Amino acid sequence: MNPSTSAAKHLRRIAHLDMDAFYASVELLRYPQLKGLPVVIGGGRRGVDEVLAQGASLPLEAFPRLSGYTGRGVITTATYAARQFGVGSAMGLMKAARLCPQAILLPVDFDEYRRFSRRFKSVILGMAPLMEDRGVDEVYIDFTEVPGGQEEGGRVLALRIQQGIFDATGLTCSVGVAPNKLLAKMASEFNKPNGVSVVHEQDLQPLIWPLPCRKVNGVGPKAEARLLAHGIHTLGELAERPRDWLVANFGKAYGAWLHDAAWGRDDRAVVTESEPVSMSRETTFERDLHAVHDRRELGDLFTRLCENVAADLQRKGYVGRTIGVKLRYDDFRIVTRDQTVAEPTADAAVIRRAAGQCLKRVDLTRRFRLLGVRVGSLLSVAEAGRLAAGEASAPGGSRARGNEAQQTLPLEPSF
């Protein structure tokens, strides 16, 4: 039975589980002497591996501090103790150094974070098999038909999962349980860290409507600014606006969605398997680079990004036709460009040529601090093979592909 359609038997209960300061918490398992201290995770390994390898035996004075940092790195995450100083994810490390110079700086270790991610998700699947993976540190879970998923609105099962994750990993998480994904995501933020929050339909007015509209996943800074310009600050104020008014001012799709969100409506199912839309790799430089003056260094970085994206595609069994680049200039302005190639590909050389052509359509006279490469319009290798076979056997199929290929100009990289 599909839990999403079992409302006659059980109330729909969806959980959003978010690991608490995940990367930082994993590092605190490795360095328990840092517990309670401001710690930020970010930047490259920077040659500190040998020192940090001492683990729990490393004295506090031996850890690198933010006060000595110079470079262009950004924070991946921070402990709650560091966040009290205004330090947070995506902030430049040099800015963070001004806010909290005494914070300890640790390099990212994605291999270790992925290892712990697999461990906590395996615990969840052992208790509740309908889980939607939303990244390395968060998931949605359908509690509806799972033992304990209805008890106390789902609190019993949430506490059981919390304990199981802690026993298996030593890490804590926060869980929100609600009638749908939208409300569950909001609820998981109510009682951080290591909390469980349960929301029922009748809690919409007292718990949800007083919140700022920005608390809804899907209302970004630009939408928030437009709502504020109309005098809409809270979800309750948003709910007072008629659907037709929202559609007229925010567009047919987004306006209707805003109305549903304000009233706590969301019928999205928990999806246990989904296809990726795109794959990308990007890097932030330690210093701003220039396409002419730093041509060799950029060329090497660019090639490596293309090779890494190609390796990701090949490892996961995908090919793509839309290839693009992303640049962040020294004033933090972001530009993207993309183009479609004739045949779906996971070949590093093809990706580099197409991405190089995209670079010719951006301003390369200015220095920039970030470079990224993306491949979208993905198909599985099997699906691409079936489509190719169908085109080849269809009347005019080979000719149509040939014409498309002729429209693709020779590609030369910009560096």
ChimeraX attribute file (.defattr): number of C-alpha atoms within 10 A of each C-alpha:
attribute: neighborCount
match mode: 1-to-1
recipient: residues
	/A:1	6
	/A:2	9
	/A:3	20
	/A:4	20
	/A:5	13
	/A:6	13
	/A:7	11
	/A:8	7
	/A:9	10
	/A:10	14
	/A:11	20
	/A:12	22
	/A:13	27
	/A:14	29
	/A:15	34
	/A:16	28
	/A:17	27
	/A:18	25
	/A:19	24
	/A:20	21
	/A:21	18
	/A:22	22
	/A:23	26
	/A:24	22
	/A:25	23
	/A:26	20
	/A:27	23
	/A:28	21
	/A:29	16
	/A:30	15
	/A:31	19
	/A:32	14
	/A:33	15
	/A:34	18
	/A:35	15
	/A:36	12
	/A:37	15
	/A:38	21
	/A:39	28
	/A:40	33
	/A:41	23
	/A:42	23
	/A:43	21
	/A:44	14
	/A:45	11
	/A:46	8
	/A:47	9
	/A:48	13
	/A:49	11
	/A:50	7
	/A:51	12
	/A:52	18
	/A:53	12
	/A:54	12
	/A:55	15
	/A:56	15
	/A:57	11
	/A:58	14
	/A:59	12
	/A:60	12
	/A:61	8
	/A:62	10
	/A:63	16
	/A:64	18
	/A:65	18
	/A:66	23
	/A:67	18
	/A:68	11
	/A:69	16
	/A:70	12
	/A:71	13
	/A:72	17
	/A:73	21
	/A:74	22
	/A:75	23
	/A:76	19
	/A:77	23
	/A:78	26
	/A:79	26
	/A:80	20
	/A:81	16
	/A:82	22
	/A:83	16
	/A:84	12
	/A:85	13
	/A:86	11
	/A:87	27
	/A:88	21
	/A:89	15
	/A:90	12
	/A:91	16
	/A:92	18
	/A:93	27
	/A:94	20
	/A:95	16
	/A:96	22
	/A:97	20
	/A:98	12
	/A:99	16
	/A:100	22
	/A:101	17
	/A:102	17
	/A:103	24
	/A:104	23
	/A:105	24
	/A:106	25
	/A:107	20
	/A:108	20
	/A:109	15
	/A:110	11
	/A:111	9
	/A:112	12
	/A:113	19
	/A:114	14
	/A:115	11
	/A:116	21
	/A:117	20
	/A:118	12
	/A:119	14
	/A:120	26
	/A:121	18
	/A:122	15
	/A:123	20
	/A:124	21
	/A:125	13
	/A:126	10
	/A:127	16
	/A:128	20
	/A:129	15
	/A:130	21
	/A:131	21
	/A:132	19
	/A:133	17
	/A:134	13
	/A:135	10
	/A:136	19
	/A:137	21
	/A:138	21
	/A:139	20
	/A:140	26
	/A:141	27
	/A:142	27
	/A:143	29
	/A:144	27
	/A:145	20
	/A:146	17
	/A:147	13
	/A:148	19
	/A:149	24
	/A:150	18
	/A:151	11
	/A:152	10
	/A:153	23
	/A:154	25
	/A:155	20
	/A:156	15
	/A:157	22
	/A:158	28
	/A:159	17
	/A:160	13
	/A:161	22
	/A:162	23
	/A:163	17
	/A:164	19
	/A:165	21
	/A:166	15
	/A:167	13
	/A:168	13
	/A:169	16
	/A:170	15
	/A:171	22
	/A:172	22
	/A:173	24
	/A:174	24
	/A:175	32
	/A:176	28
	/A:177	33
	/A:178	28
	/A:179	24
	/A:180	26
	/A:181	26
	/A:182	21
	/A:183	27
	/A:184	25
	/A:185	25
	/A:186	21
	/A:187	26
	/A:188	27
	/A:189	19
	/A:190	16
	/A:191	13
	/A:192	18
	/A:193	17
	/A:194	17
	/A:195	19
	/A:196	24
	/A:197	22
	/A:198	22
	/A:199	22
	/A:200	16
	/A:201	13
	/A:202	8
	/A:203	13
	/A:204	17
	/A:205	15
	/A:206	10
	/A:207	13
	/A:208	22
	/A:209	19
	/A:210	14
	/A:211	16
	/A:212	16
	/A:213	26
	/A:214	17
	/A:215	16
	/A:216	19
	/A:217	13
	/A:218	14
	/A:219	16
	/A:220	12
	/A:221	10
	/A:222	9
	/A:223	15
	/A:224	17
	/A:225	15
	/A:226	13
	/A:227	21
	/A:228	13
	/A:229	10
	/A:230	11
	/A:231	11
	/A:232	19
	/A:233	18
	/A:234	19
	/A:235	25
	/A:236	20
	/A:237	17
	/A:238	23
	/A:239	20
	/A:240	12
	/A:241	14
	/A:242	12
	/A:243	18
	/A:244	14
	/A:245	13
	/A:246	21
	/A:247	17
	/A:248	11
	/A:249	14
	/A:250	17
	/A:251	13
	/A:252	13
	/A:253	10
	/A:254	16
	/A:255	19
	/A:256	18
	/A:257	19
	/A:258	24
	/A:259	22
	/A:260	14
	/A:261	21
	/A:262	22
	/A:263	19
	/A:264	24
	/A:265	17
	/A:266	14
	/A:267	11
	/A:268	10
	/A:269	17
	/A:270	20
	/A:271	14
	/A:272	13
	/A:273	10
	/A:274	8
	/A:275	9
	/A:276	13
	/A:277	11
	/A:278	17
	/A:279	19
	/A:280	20
	/A:281	19
	/A:282	19
	/A:283	15
	/A:284	17
	/A:285	17
	/A:286	15
	/A:287	15
	/A:288	17
	/A:289	20
	/A:290	16
	/A:291	18
	/A:292	14
	/A:293	10
	/A:294	13
	/A:295	14
	/A:296	12
	/A:297	13
	/A:298	19
	/A:299	16
	/A:300	11
	/A:301	18
	/A:302	23
	/A:303	20
	/A:304	15
	/A:305	23
	/A:306	27
	/A:307	20
	/A:308	17
	/A:309	23
	/A:310	27
	/A:311	15
	/A:312	16
	/A:313	24
	/A:314	16
	/A:315	10
	/A:316	11
	/A:317	14
	/A:318	26
	/A:319	26
	/A:320	27
	/A:321	20
	/A:322	22
	/A:323	29
	/A:324	24
	/A:325	25
	/A:326	22
	/A:327	25
	/A:328	18
	/A:329	19
	/A:330	15
	/A:331	10
	/A:332	11
	/A:333	9
	/A:334	13
	/A:335	12
	/A:336	17
	/A:337	18
	/A:338	20
	/A:339	16
	/A:340	16
	/A:341	19
	/A:342	15
	/A:343	16
	/A:344	24
	/A:345	24
	/A:346	25
	/A:347	17
	/A:348	19
	/A:349	14
	/A:350	18
	/A:351	27
	/A:352	24
	/A:353	19
	/A:354	26
	/A:355	30
	/A:356	23
	/A:357	23
	/A:358	22
	/A:359	22
	/A:360	15
	/A:361	12
	/A:362	15
	/A:363	13
	/A:364	15
	/A:365	9
	/A:366	14
	/A:367	20
	/A:368	23
	/A:369	20
	/A:370	21
	/A:371	22
	/A:372	21
	/A:373	28
	/A:374	24
	/A:375	30
	/A:376	21
	/A:377	16
	/A:378	23
	/A:379	21
	/A:380	18
	/A:381	19
	/A:382	12
	/A:383	13
	/A:384	18
	/A:385	13
	/A:386	12
	/A:387	13
	/A:388	17
	/A:389	12
	/A:390	12
	/A:391	16
	/A:392	15
	/A:393	11
	/A:394	10
	/A:395	10
	/A:396	11
	/A:397	14
	/A:398	13
	/A:399	12
	/A:400	12
	/A:401	15
	/A:402	12
	/A:403	11
	/A:404	12
	/A:405	13
	/A:406	10
	/A:407	10
	/A:408	13
	/A:409	10
	/A:410	9
	/A:411	15
	/A:412	15
	/A:413	16
	/A:414	18
	/A:415	18
